[in-house]
Structure formats: C-alpha cells, structure tokens
C-alpha cells in the first residue's frame, strides 16, 4: 500500500444514477400535483423547489428547464399509458372485457392526471425539436397498441367493421371530455362514470351477436342472489 494513504478513508461518492432518476421522478410527480392545483403556466420552478424542500439550484441540477419538465411529464404519461395498454392486450380477458378495461384506464387517466391531459395539446408546441420527436415516437407506440386491439376485435367478430383510426380517436375523445368536468369526481362517481361509458361504447361497437352474448353475461353477473329458503 502506498505510504500516507489511509485505508479507512473513502472518497465521497457522486449520487448514483438510480438516486438521480428517483429525484427526477419526485420532481415530475410533484409538478403533476401542482399542475392539478394551479395549471402548468402558473407553476414556477420556485413552487416546485418549495414543495420538494430544496433549492432552485438543486432543481436545475436534475431538470434543465421548464420545457424539459414538460417533456418529462409527457414522456412519463406516455410510457405509463403504454405499459397499462400492453397489460390489457396481453391479458387473458375476452375482447369485450379488454375494451372495458381500456375505458376504465382512460377514465382514471382523465381524472388522476387531469392537469396533464388538459395541457397536452395546448403546451405541446413548447417542446423543442428533439423532445417533440421522441414524444411523437412514443405516441405512435401507443397508437399501434390501440389499433392492434381494435383490429383484433374486428377480425374476431367482436367489434363492428369500422376504421380503426376513427375508433381510436372517438373512444379516446369520449373519455377525454371528462377533463372538462368542473371538479374531479369522487371514487364512487368514477365507478358510475366508468360503467356508463363502458356500456355506451360496448353497445355501439360490439356486433349484434357479441352484444347479445355480453348482455347475457352481464345480466347473470349482476343478477340478485336468490332468496334463502325459509
């Protein structure tokens, strides 16, 4: 061992990649919460620093600008959506149940991430060229997954033969309007909203035979239990 070196003395370590990523996620999640309260335009770096109890300099160590923050929020939402939709597609449920699961996910997205969805189209123009390109690629991935679901439903005779792009936009748009509600509904209301939208879409999209089968299944599922013999 070289003279003068203390074996018990360790050099300070730089923050690990996992720690840095965890801190960035904290910033993104807090930004989403503040956006829900104030709207994206009104959320400042100082608001975020105060909420996370660290300095603006610390914020800029992890996120270079408010534009990058917007990008991270978009990317987080898209990747979250991809993983949820993939899980629905890869599950063992029937096509009608996968459609219902998709609508349930959309309702949660529009209520839990209402602020993000409201600024999605309005603020997207503020992304720089590189970030816009990556977000577009992630959007295409989500689009491919959704059109795969609708195309499979049509091919297997569960869904009416319709343009998959129209289906994708119409069903997403139907749920997107939940962001226009004056206030976020409570959990009981969300359950009711989800069921109504599921019925509306299933009734309009399923073929007559699939709709009849689904109606029989639901009537059995929701039928009252027989009264106990006296």
HELIX and SHEET records of a PDB file:
HELIX    1   1 UNK A   17  UNK A   38  1                                  22    
HELIX    2   2 UNK A   40  UNK A   42  5                                   3    
HELIX    3   3 UNK A   45  UNK A   52  1                                   8    
HELIX    4   4 UNK A   56  UNK A   62  1                                   7    
HELIX    5   5 UNK A   66  UNK A   90  1                                  25    
HELIX    6   6 UNK A   95  UNK A  112  1                                  18    
HELIX    7   7 UNK A  114  UNK A  123  1                                  10    
HELIX    8   8 UNK A  124  UNK A  126  5                                   3    
HELIX    9   9 UNK A  129  UNK A  155  1                                  27    
HELIX   10  10 UNK A  164  UNK A  176  1                                  13    
HELIX   11  11 UNK A  177  UNK A  180  5                                   4    
HELIX   12  12 UNK A  187  UNK A  205  1                                  19    
HELIX   13  13 UNK A  208  UNK A  221  1                                  14    
END                                                                             
